[in-house]
Amino acid sequence: MAVSGRGPRERMVFSAAQLIRRDGVASTGMREVAAHARAPRGSLQHYFPGGKEQLVNEAVGWAGRYAAGRVARFLAALPEPTPGGLFAQMVRQWTDEYASTGFGGGCPVAAATVDCAGSTASTREAVSAAFAGWTGAVALALSDMGVPAERARPLATLMISSLEGAILMARAERDVRPLTAVSRELGPFLDSAVDATG
């Protein structure tokens, strides 16, 4: 997720996602985004004529695509992909982050949902699309592992909502316990959804 090698517009979208995940939407200012991205402040209006709302929505879209893209990388890291193993990898991303850098960051899509989904229609649509894309990627992975199609999307929703809730609790408690608990408890349940006859 390094900033280098990207153009100023991409850097600003990435930086907005990083600041939103740490500080929330309300506390993320356009000037802070430009400084974090090492981009000229004057370029904000050029690249984001819709202002902060446009930038937030694009940052949310980036975060949703990033989360969806991570699914394939998580699967590739598993010697034998299983639904429980995939969920454990999704959780591990966060436990590793919290162990190495502390509990300062959360999910930018969740942060934007909390801060804006009730008041800004375009952001509600952006977060809904981000969650849908991420859920779709997880559901496809589950189907590929033998989970029946009618269960794949509901289980993907369960996985993502459990992860998001555990992230919030871990940040509040300053402890990875909620994350390790959902991984341990949901893993066998998710594995049991694989159709052994397939």
N, C-alpha and C positions, 0 to 999 in steps of 0.2 A: 504494500500500500504506500510505497514511497512517492513523494511529490516530484522528485527530479525526473526529467525526461518528458514531462507533460508541458503542453502550452499553457498560457496564462488562464484561459477559460477553464480548462480541465483542472488546473491547480486550484482555482477558486471553488469549483464544485466539490472537489475532494476536501479542501480545507473547511468548507462549510459543513460537510458531513462530520468531519472530525471535531469541530467546535460544537456542533449541535449535540453530538453524542456525549460530550463532556459537560456542556453548560446549558443545554436546552435551546430552543429557538429564541425565546424572549431575550436571553442574555448574549446571543450571538449577533454582533453588529457587523454591518458591511465593512467598516474600516478594519475590524479585527480579522475578518476573512481575507481582505486584501493583504494585510500584514503577514498573516500566517502563510499565505500563498506566495509571498514575495512578488506581488503583482502591483502595478501602478493603480492607485485608487481611482484615477480617471477611467480606467478600463472597466470598472464595474458597470457604469451606465451603458457603455458600449456593448458589453456582452450580455447584460441582464437589464434590458430596457423595462422589464416588468418589476424591477426592484427586488427587494428582499424576498417577496413572495415567490417570484420566479426562481431565485437562487435556492431557496429552501426546497421548493418542489423538485428542482433538478438534483439537489443533494440527496433527497429522499429516493428519487429514481435510481441514482447511482448506487446507493446503499442496498436497495432491493436487488439490483442486478448483481452486485458483489456477493450478497448472501446466496442468491440462486447459483451463481458460478462456483461458489465454494463447495456445493454439494458434490460435484464430480471430483473435486480434489480430495474431499474427505473419503469418498468411495475408493479412489485410487490408492489411498494410504492403508486400506484394509486388505490383509491377505485373503480373507474370505468375507465379502460384503454381506452383512446382515442388517436388518432394520435397527436392532439394538446397538450394533456397532456403529452405524451411521449416526445415531443419536448421541452416542458416547463421544464421537469425534466433534459433533456440533457443540456439545457441552465443553469438551476439552479446550476448544478455541478460547473460551471465556475463562476457564480455570487457569489456563496458562497465562493469559493476559493479566489476570488479577494477581497471580503469584509473582509475575515479573515487574509489573508497573503500578500495582495498586488498583483500587476500586473506583477510579475517577471516571471511567468511560462506560457508557451503556450503548444501546442500539439507537442509532439516529432516527430510524423509522418509528420506534416506540416513542422517542422524545418528541418528534414532530406530531405524533398522534395525540399525545397528552396536551401539548401546548396549543395546537392549532386546529385539530380535526373538528372541534365543535364550532369554530368561528370562521374558518376559511375554507370555502367549498373546494377550491382548487387543491389545497393541501390535503384535505380529506380524500379527494380522488387520487392524489399522488401516493398517499400512504396505503390506501386500499389496493392500488395497482402493485405497489412494492410487495405487500404481503401476498397478493395473489400470485405474483411471479415466483416468489420464494416457495410458497406452498406447492405450486405446480411442479417445481423442480424436485422437491422432496417426494411428492406423490409419484412422479415418474420413476424416481429411483426405487421407491417401495414396490411399484408394479414390476419393475425389472428384476426385483429380488423375489418375486413370487407372491406378493400380497395381492389378493383379489381386487380388481379395479374398483368395486363398490366400496371397499374399505380404505383404499390408498389415500384419497384426499382427506377424509375425516381423520385418519391417523396422522397425516402430515400436519393438519391443523392442530391436533393434540400435541404433537412434538414441538411445533413452533410456539404455541401459546404456553406450554410448560416451560420451555426455554426462556421466553421473555419474562414470565413471572419469576422464575428462579434468578434471572439476572437482576431484577429489581430488588428481590429479597437479599441477594448476596451483597449488593451495593449498600443496602440499608444496614445490614448486619456486619459489613466488612469481614465477611467470611464466605468461603465457597461452599459451605454446607448445603444450602438449598440446591445448588447445581449438582453436586455429587449425589444428593438424595434423589432428585428426579431422574438422573441417569441410571442409578442403581434400581430404582423401583419400576421405571418404565421399560427398561431394556428387555427383560423376559416377556413382558406383555406384548411389546412390539414384535419380538421374534416369534411369538405364538401365532401371529397373524399370517405368517407365510403358509401358503397352501402346499402341504406336503405331497399332495397327489399330482401337483403340476409338474 
